[in-house]
Amino acid sequence: MDNKKEKNPAHDWPTYIKQAIKTGLESTTPYKVIPYKNGIGIKKIEFIKPIKYSKKQGPSLEALYNN
């Protein structure tokens, strides 16, 4: 038998935080997830104000998140 354990998001903080960030950006009410510096846990959640932009110009939510 193979004794390798599958990573459970409840026990794997980096995976959980990545999923939370992706979910927040794709949500109908977008929000930013701010993890603790040590990468274990979520420090804060900030809601992003909706912005108007054209398809040709304008920042994406991911660009705003990374700034």
C-alpha positions in Angstrom: 0.0 0.0 0.0 1.0 3.5 -0.6 1.4 5.5 2.6 1.6 9.0 1.0 -0.9 11.4 2.5 -2.8 13.7 0.2 -2.5 17.4 1.1 -5.6 18.6 2.9 -6.3 22.3 2.4 -7.3 22.5 6.1 -3.7 21.5 7.0 -1.8 23.1 4.1 -1.9 26.9 4.7 -0.2 28.0 1.4 -2.7 26.0 -0.7 -5.6 27.3 1.4 -4.5 31.0 1.1 -4.0 30.6 -2.7 -7.6 29.2 -3.0 -9.0 32.0 -0.8 -7.2 34.7 -2.9 -8.6 33.2 -6.1 -12.1 32.9 -4.7 -12.0 36.5 -3.5 -11.0 37.9 -6.8 -13.6 35.9 -8.7 -16.4 36.6 -6.2 -19.4 38.8 -7.2 -18.3 41.1 -4.4 -14.5 41.0 -4.9 -12.2 41.0 -1.8 -8.5 40.8 -1.0 -7.2 38.2 1.4 -4.2 39.3 3.4 -2.3 36.5 5.1 0.0 36.8 8.1 3.7 37.3 7.3 4.6 33.8 8.4 2.0 32.4 5.9 -0.1 30.6 8.5 -3.6 32.1 8.8 -5.5 35.0 7.4 -4.8 38.4 8.9 -7.4 40.5 7.2 -10.0 40.5 4.4 -10.6 43.8 2.6 -13.4 44.4 0.1 -12.5 45.9 -3.2 -14.6 48.8 -4.4 -16.0 48.2 -7.9 -14.3 50.2 -10.6 -15.3 51.0 -14.1 -12.9 50.3 -16.9 -13.1 49.6 -20.6 -11.9 46.3 -22.2 -9.1 48.1 -24.0 -7.8 50.0 -21.0 -8.1 49.8 -17.3 -6.7 47.7 -14.5 -7.8 44.2 -13.8 -8.6 43.1 -10.2 -5.5 41.0 -10.2 -3.4 44.1 -11.1 -5.0 46.0 -8.3 -4.5 43.2 -5.8 -0.7 43.0 -6.5 -0.1 46.8 -6.0 
